[in-house]
Amino acid sequence: MSDKKTFSTLNLPESMVENLQKLGYEFMTPIQEQSLQHIYSKQDILAKAKTGSGKTAAFGISLLLNLDVKKFRVQSLVLCPTRELAQQVAQELRALAKFQHNIKILTLIGGESFNKQLGSLAHHAHIIVGTPGRVLKHLNHASLDLSALNTFVLDEADRMLDMGFLEEIEQVHSHMKSRPQTLLFSATYNDEVLEISKKFQENPIEVSSAEIEEKNEIEELFISTKNKRETLVNALAHYKPSNAIIFVNTKLESDEIAEFLQESKVDALSLHGDLEQYDRIDTLVQFANKSCRVLIATDVASRGLDIKELAMVINYDLPHSKEIYTHRIGRTARAGAKGLAVSLYSEAAEVEEYQPIKAMNDEQLKNDEHFSMFSEYATLVIEGGKKDKLRAGDILGALTSERTFTREDIGKIDIYDKQSYVAIKSDLIEKAQKKLSKDTIKKKKFTIWILD
């Protein structure tokens, strides 16, 4: 540990260092150590860093230091490939920004009310975090002005290009009046990433943490099958993961597999790009708080999910490229934990590019007719949130008053602007709903319902 550098070795304001320490940022990660000194000196960065490497803090610290807080103009723009990643990045930036008052960070993503975002933009913001399509829509509507921009961040650039956002990114860039410091972060460098770097960056400093970051310890297994649905259930029954993400290639298949698993006594939900934003939040909250053990997802969810403990990834459909495969299975084995990645295939030709592989036949998986995969928790929704000044402690206090529930009966509590989600032990969920519907929280009545 002695060779790791602390943030106090950088020329940072004392208030920022203290805030970083409160957030648990004791030592710099490899990507932070390699990039921060260059970003701090206003140089463009082309960084190779995978999800979970600490890259958000790497660019976040710098763009926050570049802000003139008294100037209520958009000074930094961060583009992300997915809504989930944009929300995650914005959340982390808000935590990092607590070293100074009045820093306003706004998220612009699809699936949310455009008119509501217009209202928020009218009150100005210092930092915009968003997806390319929605940011471009505001630029074309003239509701977003980038004339004061000094920092432009492309987060997970390779994923954005994979998803076909090149044209939107170029159009967003065309709205910039002058050339901002441009920070490009990507898990891989392909020709498109290097081409976009040439277009937007000036003599970028290349940094890479991929070689020195600890490799995820993932067991990769390929299963030959004649009946993918049957093999899928048998694989879950055989390995009994605490939770799992199952990747498919189409939205329709995502919904169909979720329905099939539910009929097979597995708590499963579907996540794909056609869901409305409130449905996406409901789904992700339930998976993160252990009210749902299996998530079936298209590749829109392969990055940007803030799931710290994921036991298993299953490729129900093999992806269209090996790079996407790497991104998918990288969701497991985080923070030093071991992970398991299982891929199903029907024809030998499907796995040619993955050779050599560890393979097994589906007949080696025993059929367990008594198998079920139900969740420990269920989720209560409270129609009140940050706008009502609700805190997790208020909800916890309301539930544990009169010793009706213990702290052990209550799981993760997530509070959004207008809604709060509470994980409750499944067998106590109706009792909790009745109690909170009858009682008050902070001397106020809220509508309470159970999320199915």
C-alpha positions in Angstrom: 0.0 0.0 0.0 3.0 2.3 0.6 3.5 3.0 -3.1 0.0 4.3 -3.6 -0.4 8.1 -3.6 -3.0 10.0 -1.6 -5.0 12.9 -3.0 -3.2 15.2 -0.6 -0.1 14.9 -2.8 -1.9 16.9 -5.4 -2.3 20.7 -5.4 -5.9 20.5 -4.5 -7.9 22.8 -2.2 -8.0 21.6 1.4 -11.8 21.6 1.4 -11.7 19.2 -1.6 -9.2 16.9 0.0 -11.3 16.7 3.2 -14.4 15.9 1.2 -12.6 13.2 -0.7 -11.5 11.7 2.6 -15.1 11.7 3.8 -16.2 9.9 0.6 -13.6 7.2 1.2 -11.2 8.3 -1.5 -8.0 7.6 0.5 -5.6 6.6 -2.3 -5.7 7.4 -6.0 -6.5 4.5 -8.4 -4.1 3.9 -11.3 -6.1 5.9 -13.8 -6.5 8.8 -11.3 -2.8 8.9 -10.6 -1.9 8.8 -14.3 -4.4 11.3 -15.6 -5.0 13.9 -12.9 -1.7 15.7 -13.2 -2.2 16.1 -16.9 -5.9 17.1 -16.7 -5.1 19.6 -14.0 -2.6 21.3 -16.3 -5.4 21.7 -18.9 -4.1 19.0 -21.4 -6.4 16.8 -23.4 -6.5 13.1 -22.3 -7.1 9.9 -24.2 -7.5 7.4 -21.4 -8.0 3.7 -21.6 -9.9 2.6 -18.4 -12.6 0.1 -17.7 -15.8 0.6 -15.7 -15.0 0.7 -12.0 -11.5 2.1 -12.4 -12.3 5.4 -10.7 -12.4 7.4 -13.9 -15.4 9.5 -12.9 -13.4 11.0 -10.0 -10.5 11.4 -12.4 -12.3 13.8 -14.7 -14.8 15.0 -12.0 -12.1 16.5 -9.7 -10.7 18.4 -12.7 -13.9 19.8 -14.1 -15.0 20.9 -10.7 -11.7 22.8 -10.2 -12.2 24.5 -13.5 -15.5 25.9 -12.5 -16.2 29.6 -11.8 -19.1 29.0 -9.4 -20.2 32.6 -9.6 -20.7 32.4 -13.3 -24.0 30.6 -13.9 -23.2 29.2 -17.3 -22.7 25.7 -18.5 -18.9 25.2 -18.2 -18.6 21.4 -18.4 -20.4 18.8 -20.5 -20.2 15.1 -19.9 -21.7 12.7 -22.5 -22.5 9.1 -21.5 -23.8 6.2 -23.6 -26.7 5.3 -21.3 -29.2 7.0 -19.1 -28.1 4.8 -16.2 -24.5 5.8 -16.5 -25.4 9.5 -16.9 -27.4 9.3 -13.6 -24.5 7.4 -11.9 -21.9 10.0 -13.1 -24.1 12.9 -12.0 -24.6 11.3 -8.6 -20.9 10.9 -8.1 -20.1 14.4 -9.3 -22.7 15.8 -6.8 -20.9 14.0 -4.0 -17.5 15.3 -5.2 -18.9 18.8 -5.5 -19.8 19.0 -1.8 -16.5 20.7 -1.1 -18.0 23.9 -2.4 -21.5 25.4 -2.1 -23.8 26.2 -5.0 -22.4 24.0 -7.7 -25.4 23.0 -9.9 -25.2 19.8 -11.8 -28.1 18.9 -14.2 -28.8 15.6 -15.9 -30.3 15.6 -19.5 -31.4 12.1 -20.6 -34.1 10.6 -22.7 -37.2 9.1 -21.1 -37.7 12.2 -18.9 -39.9 15.2 -19.5 -38.3 17.6 -22.0 -40.4 20.5 -20.7 -39.3 19.8 -17.1 -35.7 19.9 -18.3 -36.4 23.2 -20.0 -37.5 24.6 -16.7 -34.4 23.3 -15.0 -32.1 24.8 -17.7 -33.9 28.1 -17.3 -32.4 28.3 -13.8 -29.0 27.6 -15.3 -26.4 25.0 -14.4 -22.6 24.7 -14.2 -22.3 21.1 -15.3 -24.4 19.1 -17.7 -24.3 15.2 -17.7 -26.4 13.6 -20.4 -26.9 11.2 -23.3 -26.0 12.5 -26.8 -29.5 12.5 -28.2 -31.2 14.5 -25.5 -28.3 17.0 -25.2 -28.5 17.5 -29.0 -32.3 18.0 -28.8 -31.8 20.9 -26.2 -29.0 22.4 -28.4 -31.2 22.4 -31.4 -34.1 23.9 -29.3 -31.7 26.6 -28.2 -32.4 25.7 -24.5 -28.8 24.8 -24.0 -25.9 27.2 -24.5 -22.3 25.9 -24.7 -20.6 29.2 -25.4 -18.9 29.2 -21.9 -17.8 25.5 -22.1 -14.3 24.9 -20.9 -14.4 21.1 -20.4 -15.9 18.3 -22.6 -15.9 14.7 -21.4 -16.7 11.7 -23.5 -17.2 8.8 -21.0 -17.1 5.3 -22.3 -16.6 6.6 -25.8 -16.3 3.1 -27.4 -19.7 2.2 -26.1 -21.2 5.4 -27.5 -19.8 4.6 -30.9 -20.9 1.0 -30.7 -24.5 2.3 -30.1 -24.3 4.5 -33.2 -23.9 7.9 -31.5 -21.1 9.2 -33.7 -23.3 11.6 -35.7 -25.0 13.0 -32.6 -21.6 13.5 -30.8 -20.3 15.4 -33.9 -23.4 17.6 -34.0 -23.1 18.3 -30.3 -19.4 19.3 -30.8 -20.4 21.6 -33.7 -22.3 23.8 -31.2 -19.2 24.5 -29.2 -18.0 28.1 -29.8 -14.4 27.4 -28.9 -12.3 24.3 -28.4 -12.7 23.1 -24.8 -10.3 20.8 -22.9 -11.5 17.4 -24.1 -11.2 14.3 -22.0 -11.9 11.0 -23.7 -12.3 7.8 -21.6 -12.7 4.4 -23.3 -12.4 0.8 -22.2 -10.9 -0.1 -25.6 -9.2 1.8 -28.4 -10.6 1.0 -31.8 -10.2 2.9 -35.1 -13.4 4.9 -34.5 -12.3 6.0 -31.0 -8.9 7.1 -32.4 -10.6 8.9 -35.2 -12.9 10.8 -32.9 -9.9 11.7 -30.7 -8.2 13.2 -33.8 -11.3 15.3 -34.6 -11.9 16.6 -31.1 -8.5 16.6 -29.3 -5.3 18.5 -29.6 -2.1 16.5 -28.8 -3.8 14.3 -26.2 -1.8 12.6 -23.5 -2.4 8.9 -23.7 -2.8 7.1 -20.4 -3.9 3.6 -19.6 -4.6 1.7 -16.4 -5.8 -1.5 -18.1 -2.4 -3.2 -17.7 -1.9 -2.4 -14.0 -5.4 -2.7 -12.8 -6.2 -5.9 -11.0 -7.8 -8.3 -13.4 -11.3 -9.5 -12.6 -11.3 -13.1 -11.6 -14.0 -14.5 -13.8 -14.6 -18.2 -14.6 -15.8 -18.3 -18.2 -17.9 -21.3 -19.2 -19.6 -22.1 -22.5 -22.5 -24.6 -22.6 -23.7 -26.4 -25.7 -27.5 -26.7 -25.8 -30.4 -27.8 -27.9 -33.0 -26.0 -25.8 -31.7 -22.7 -24.5 -34.6 -21.9 -22.2 -34.4 -25.2 -20.5 -30.6 -24.9 -20.2 -31.0 -21.4 -18.8 -33.2 -22.6 -15.9 -30.9 -25.6 -15.3 -27.8 -23.3 -15.2 -29.5 -21.1 -12.6 -30.5 -24.2 -10.6 -27.0 -25.7 -10.8 -25.0 -22.7 -9.8 -27.6 -21.1 -7.5 -26.2 -17.5 -7.8 -27.4 -14.9 -5.4 -28.2 -12.7 -8.4 -27.5 -12.7 -12.1 -27.8 -10.6 -15.3 -28.9 -12.5 -18.4 -27.9 -10.8 -21.7 -30.1 -11.1 -24.9 -29.8 -9.4 -28.2 -33.3 -8.1 -28.7 -35.9 -6.1 -26.7 -38.7 -8.6 -27.5 -36.5 -11.5 -26.3 -35.8 -9.6 -23.1 -39.5 -9.4 -22.2 -40.2 -13.0 -23.3 -37.4 -14.5 -21.3 -38.4 -12.5 -18.2 -41.9 -13.8 -18.5 -40.7 -17.4 -19.0 -38.5 -17.2 -15.9 -41.3 -15.8 -13.8 -43.4 -18.8 -14.9 -40.4 -21.0 -13.9 -40.5 -19.6 -10.3 -37.6 -17.2 -10.8 -37.9 -13.5 -9.7 -36.9 -11.8 -13.0 -37.4 -8.4 -14.6 -36.6 -7.1 -18.1 -34.5 -4.0 -18.9 -34.2 -2.5 -22.4 -34.3 0.8 -24.3 -38.1 0.9 -24.8 -38.9 1.2 -21.1 -40.1 4.6 -19.9 -37.7 6.2 -17.4 -39.9 5.5 -14.4 -40.1 1.8 -15.4 -36.3 1.7 -15.8 -35.8 3.2 -12.3 -38.3 0.8 -10.8 -36.5 -2.2 -12.4 -33.0 -1.1 -11.5 -34.0 -0.3 -7.9 -35.5 -3.7 -7.4 -32.5 -5.5 -8.8 -30.1 -3.4 -6.7 -32.0 -3.8 -3.4 -32.5 -7.6 -3.8 -36.2 -7.5 -4.5 -35.4 -9.1 -7.9 -32.6 -11.7 -8.3 -32.4 -11.9 -12.1 -32.3 -9.1 -14.7 -32.7 -9.8 -18.4 -31.1 -7.1 -20.4 -30.1 -5.9 -23.8 -26.7 -4.4 -24.3 -28.1 -0.9 -23.3 -27.5 -2.2 -19.7 -24.0 -3.7 -20.2 -22.4 -0.6 -18.8 -23.4 2.1 -16.4 -25.2 -0.2 -13.9 -24.2 0.6 -10.4 -24.4 -3.1 -9.2 -21.5 -3.7 -6.8 -22.1 -7.4 -6.2 -23.0 -9.5 -9.2 -22.5 -13.2 -8.8 -23.2 -14.4 -12.4 -23.5 -13.2 -16.0 -25.3 -15.4 -18.5 -25.0 -14.8 -22.3 -28.3 -16.3 -23.4 -27.4 -14.8 -26.8 -23.7 -14.4 -27.7 -23.0 -10.8 -28.6 -22.1 -9.5 -32.0 -18.5 -8.8 -31.0 -15.9 -10.0 -28.6 -15.5 -6.5 -27.2 -19.2 -6.5 -26.2 -18.7 -9.9 -24.6 -15.9 -8.5 -22.5 -18.0 -5.5 -21.4 -20.9 -7.9 -20.5 -18.9 -10.3 -18.3 -17.0 -7.4 -16.7 -20.2 -6.6 -14.7 -19.3 -9.5 -12.4 -16.2 -10.1 -10.2 -16.0 -6.5 -8.9 -13.9 -5.3 -6.0 -11.8 -8.5 -5.7 -14.8 -10.9 -5.7 -14.9 -13.9 -8.0 -17.4 -14.1 -10.8 -19.0 -16.6 -13.1 -19.8 -16.0 -16.8 -21.9 -18.6 -18.6 -22.6 -18.5 -22.4 -25.1 -20.6 -24.2 -24.6 -21.7 -27.8 -26.2 -24.1 -30.3 -23.6 -24.3 -33.1 -19.9 -24.7 -32.9 -19.4 -21.8 -35.3 -20.9 -19.4 -32.8 -17.9 -19.9 -30.4 -15.0 -20.0 -33.0 -13.7 -16.5 -32.0 -13.8 -17.4 -28.3 -11.5 -20.4 -28.6 -9.9 -22.0 -26.6 -12.9 -22.3 -24.3 -14.0 -24.2 -21.3 -17.0 -26.1 -22.5 -19.6 -28.4 -21.2 -22.8 -30.1 -22.5 -26.2 -29.1 -21.2 -26.8 -32.7 -20.2 -24.2 -32.2 -17.4 -26.7 -29.8 -15.7 -29.1 -31.7 -13.6 -32.8 -30.8 -14.0 -34.2 -29.7 -10.6 -38.0 -29.7 -10.7 -38.2 -28.2 -7.3 -35.9 -25.2 -8.2 -37.1 -21.7 -7.4 -35.3 -18.4 -7.1 -37.4 -16.1 -5.1 -36.2 -12.8 -3.5 -35.5 -12.1 0.1 -37.0 -8.6 -0.2 -39.9 -6.8 -1.8 -40.1 -3.1 -2.5 -42.4 -0.4 -1.0 -42.8 2.9 -2.9 -43.4 6.0 -0.9 -44.9 8.9 -3.0 -42.5 11.4 -1.4 -38.7 12.1 -1.7 -36.0 14.7 -1.7 -38.4 17.4 -2.7 -40.3 16.6 0.6 -37.0 16.6 2.5 -37.4 12.9 3.2 -34.3 11.1 4.5 -33.5 7.5 4.9 -33.4 8.0 8.7 -37.0 9.4 8.6 -38.3 6.3 6.9 -36.3 3.9 9.1 -37.6 5.7 12.2 -41.2 5.4 11.0 -40.9 1.7 10.4 -39.1 0.9 13.6 -41.3 3.0 15.9 -43.2 1.0 18.4 -40.7 -1.8 17.6 -42.9 -3.0 14.8 -39.9 -3.8 12.6 -36.2 -4.3 13.4 -33.4 -2.8 11.4 -32.7 -6.3 10.1 -36.2 -6.4 8.5 -35.3 -3.4 6.3 -32.9 -3.5 3.3 -31.7 -0.7 1.0 -33.5 2.6 1.0 -33.3 4.7 -2.2 -34.6 8.3 -2.2 -35.3 10.2 -5.5 -36.8 13.6 -6.0 -40.5 12.6 -5.7 -40.4 8.9 -4.7 -38.6 6.7 -2.2 -38.0 3.0 -2.4 -37.7 0.7 0.6 -36.7 -2.9 0.5 -38.6 -4.9 3.2 -38.3 -8.7 3.9 -40.8 -10.3 1.6 -43.0 -11.9 4.2 -43.4 -8.5 6.0 -44.1 -6.3 3.0 -47.9 -6.1 3.4 -47.5 -5.4 7.1 -45.0 -2.5 6.4 -47.4 -1.1 3.7 -50.3 -1.0 6.2 -48.1 0.6 8.9 -46.8 3.4 6.8 -50.2 4.0 5.2 -51.7 4.4 8.6 -48.9 6.4 10.2 -47.1 9.6 9.2 -43.5 10.2 8.2 -42.2 13.6 9.5 -45.7 14.4 10.5 -47.0 14.0 7.0 -49.1 11.4 5.2 -47.8 9.8 2.1 -49.3 7.4 -0.4 -47.6 4.0 0.0 -47.8 1.0 -2.4 -46.0 -2.3 -3.1 -44.0 -2.4 -6.3 -44.7 -5.6 -8.2 
